Amino acid sequence: IIKRGELQLTTEQRRRMLESKRRQIINYIARSAVDPRTKTPIPPQRIEKAMEEAKVTVDLYKGVEEQAAAIVKAIARVLPIKIARARFTVRVLPEIAPRVAQDIRRLGELKAEEWGKDGSFRVEFEVPAGLQVEVIDRINKLTKGGAEVKVEVVW
């Protein structure tokens, strides 16, 4: 076992590990992909169904990101899907800007930020496209509706 690097797994262990890997891949794709026609996130259930229709197999020993790219190509025949990122531009009112600026910066990959002369805060950041709804909800919760949000899906 040590020399060849192979570990014998029981059928049950292997099945559980494969199911876990499959879930990880589905969740990764759901976070990163959108329907190119509507630019909206695709629910995990639809991705799972498309994988079954396309007869996609999951490799237990390959990484999630590596397999996700190949799986997206395979299911693109049955489901309109594209890996994308969502670019957010958020402008926060001066009254709440100092309080929420730090939290908003942490929501995604920061691209630009600027403080206005009036005390308002404008920030631009990117997240995987499938996380749009969660990020908008988080911004609304932080600012209690005191923010202007623009979202653009970039391929």
RORO-846962 format. One line per 8 residues: their letters; for each residue x, y, z of C-alpha. Coordinates in nm, 2 decimals, always signed. Layout:
A> X Y Z | ... .
This chain:
IIKRGELQ> +0.00 +0.00 +0.00 | +0.27 +0.25 +0.10 | +0.49 +0.18 -0.21 | +0.22 +0.19 -0.47 | +0.02 +0.47 -0.30 | -0.31 +0.28 -0.33 | -0.56 +0.25 -0.06 | -0.83 -0.01 -0.08 .
LTTEQRRR> -1.17 +0.14 +0.00 | -1.49 -0.04 +0.08 | -1.77 +0.01 -0.16 | -1.96 +0.21 +0.10 | -1.66 +0.44 +0.17 | -1.61 +0.49 -0.21 | -1.98 +0.57 -0.27 | -1.98 +0.82 +0.02 .
MLESKRRQ> -1.66 +0.99 -0.10 | -1.79 +1.01 -0.46 | -2.12 +1.16 -0.34 | -1.93 +1.42 -0.14 | -1.71 +1.51 -0.43 | -2.01 +1.53 -0.66 | -2.18 +1.77 -0.41 | -1.86 +1.98 -0.39 .
IINYIARS> -1.85 +2.01 -0.78 | -2.22 +2.09 -0.80 | -2.19 +2.36 -0.54 | -1.88 +2.50 -0.70 | -2.06 +2.52 -1.04 | -2.37 +2.67 -0.88 | -2.15 +2.95 -0.73 | -1.96 +3.02 -1.04 .
AVDPRTKT> -2.20 +2.97 -1.33 | -2.50 +3.16 -1.48 | -2.76 +3.11 -1.75 | -2.61 +3.32 -2.03 | -2.96 +3.41 -2.16 | -3.09 +3.56 -1.83 | -2.76 +3.61 -1.65 | -2.91 +3.46 -1.34 .
PIPPQRIE> -2.76 +3.19 -1.12 | -2.85 +2.83 -1.19 | -2.98 +2.63 -0.89 | -2.78 +2.32 -0.78 | -3.08 +2.09 -0.86 | -3.08 +2.20 -1.23 | -2.70 +2.14 -1.25 | -2.74 +1.79 -1.09 .
KAMEEAKV> -3.02 +1.70 -1.33 | -2.81 +1.82 -1.63 | -2.52 +1.61 -1.51 | -2.74 +1.31 -1.50 | -2.88 +1.38 -1.85 | -2.53 +1.43 -1.99 | -2.41 +1.11 -1.81 | -2.12 +1.29 -1.65 .
TVDLYKGV> -1.90 +1.09 -1.42 | -1.70 +1.23 -1.12 | -1.34 +1.13 -1.06 | -1.27 +1.07 -0.70 | -0.90 +1.16 -0.74 | -0.92 +1.48 -0.94 | -0.97 +1.83 -0.80 | -1.31 +2.01 -0.79 .
EEQAAAIV> -1.21 +2.31 -1.00 | -1.04 +2.08 -1.26 | -1.35 +1.87 -1.30 | -1.59 +2.16 -1.29 | -1.45 +2.31 -1.61 | -1.49 +1.98 -1.80 | -1.84 +1.92 -1.65 | -1.96 +2.27 -1.75 .
KAIARVLP> -1.85 +2.19 -2.11 | -2.03 +1.85 -2.10 | -2.36 +1.99 -1.96 | -2.36 +2.29 -2.19 | -2.52 +2.06 -2.45 | -2.83 +2.01 -2.22 | -2.83 +2.33 -2.02 | -2.74 +2.69 -2.12 .
IKIARARF> -2.45 +2.76 -1.88 | -2.15 +2.97 -1.87 | -1.88 +3.04 -1.60 | -1.89 +3.41 -1.52 | -1.82 +3.68 -1.25 | -2.05 +3.95 -1.12 | -1.90 +4.30 -1.10 | -2.07 +4.51 -0.83 .
TVRVLPEI> -2.06 +4.89 -0.81 | -2.19 +5.00 -0.47 | -2.25 +5.36 -0.36 | -2.32 +5.40 +0.01 | -2.49 +5.71 +0.16 | -2.26 +5.94 +0.37 | -2.46 +5.88 +0.69 | -2.37 +5.51 +0.70 .
APRVAQDI> -2.06 +5.49 +0.49 | -1.80 +5.49 +0.77 | -1.99 +5.22 +0.96 | -2.03 +4.97 +0.67 | -1.72 +5.04 +0.44 | -1.50 +4.77 +0.60 | -1.77 +4.50 +0.57 | -1.85 +4.59 +0.21 .
RRLGELKA> -1.48 +4.57 +0.11 | -1.48 +4.21 +0.24 | -1.76 +4.09 +0.02 | -1.55 +4.01 -0.29 | -1.23 +4.07 -0.48 | -1.18 +4.45 -0.45 | -1.13 +4.64 -0.79 | -1.16 +5.00 -0.69 .
EEWGKDGS> -1.28 +5.22 -0.40 | -1.33 +5.59 -0.35 | -1.46 +5.83 -0.09 | -1.67 +6.11 -0.22 | -1.64 +6.48 -0.11 | -1.99 +6.44 +0.05 | -1.87 +6.15 +0.26 | -2.03 +5.88 +0.04 .
FRVEFEVP> -1.84 +5.56 -0.03 | -1.82 +5.39 -0.37 | -1.66 +5.05 -0.41 | -1.62 +4.81 -0.71 | -1.56 +4.44 -0.65 | -1.62 +4.10 -0.82 | -1.76 +3.78 -0.70 | -1.85 +3.45 -0.87 .
AGLQVEVI> -2.17 +3.51 -1.06 | -2.37 +3.25 -0.87 | -2.33 +3.45 -0.55 | -2.51 +3.76 -0.68 | -2.83 +3.71 -0.47 | -2.64 +3.65 -0.15 | -2.42 +3.95 -0.20 | -2.71 +4.18 -0.27 .
DRINKLTK> -2.89 +4.05 +0.04 | -2.58 +4.11 +0.25 | -2.54 +4.46 +0.12 | -2.91 +4.54 +0.19 | -2.87 +4.39 +0.54 | -2.55 +4.60 +0.61 | -2.69 +4.93 +0.47 | -3.05 +4.88 +0.56 .
GGAEVKVE> -3.14 +5.00 +0.21 | -2.90 +5.29 +0.21 | -2.69 +5.18 -0.09 | -2.72 +5.20 -0.46 | -2.61 +4.87 -0.62 | -2.53 +4.81 -0.99 | -2.45 +4.45 -1.10 | -2.28 +4.36 -1.43 .
VVW> -2.21 +4.00 -1.53 | -1.87 +3.96 -1.70 | -1.76 +3.65 -1.89 .
